[in-house]
Amino acid sequence: MLNQSGRLAGKVAIITGASSGFGRGIALAYAAQGAMVVVSDVHEQPNKGGFEDKPHLTTVAAIKEAGGQAHYVSCDVTKQDQVGYLVAEAVKVFGGLNVMVNNAGIYRAGKLAHEFGVEDLDACWDVNVKGSWFGCQEAIKVFLQQGRGGNIVNIVSTAGLQGHPKQSVYNISKGAAANMTRCLAIEYGQDNIRVNGICPTYAKTSLTRALFDDKDFDKTFTDMIPLKRWGEVDDIANLAIFLASDESSYIHGDLIRIDGGETLCRFSV
């Protein structure tokens, strides 16, 4: 049954890129805390090779199996008309919108800057920047129309806070997403629309499966993390619950690192 006493009870939330990884984890966590969740992705089935519990179930099916409320909407976040439809569908199905989580993302890496093609830059810009921008725009329109504020959580990255080698196109896009978060927080705080960003480092998802399984990379990465472990999807989901809840009502325009201490140093002890 729906958790009427949960930290997000009665709230309607959209999560993009929610069939797998961070998005799926956030959707499941929100539903467990009483939210009515609109799950969005370009495909409904989880990506293969991830770390999901019950990978045979879609995110909506997993939420409903646990007694929560969820609805799936197919959406390519690079298309503003599709994002507009997604937001309208949330309002139609659940009667309003309280939380928008812009999680859909794409990763390109492994080359020096002069080696990347324009297709790599375009892919990162279209999904990571325009996708989040459209999500923010369409959600803000509804929040303003409703007149009771709202909450935006952008999944940024530590790549939005600092440079990394051989992933410049990705870092460029995440740097833009970080500044987008700051700018919108300045503009819409007066309307009680809170905007914050979550900045994870590598965590265990299908996107990073090959890196996790590469023992040399695994050792190099964990050696430079003060907590000496990879991030878990639940780490990000727990922070996303807090930011969507009234418990964080005075946190605004922040970019919160969730990286095991990675950005404190880049060397092992």
Order of alpha helices (4+ residues) and beta strands (2+ residues): beta-alpha-beta-alpha-beta-alpha-beta-alpha-alpha-beta-alpha-beta-alpha-alpha-alpha-beta
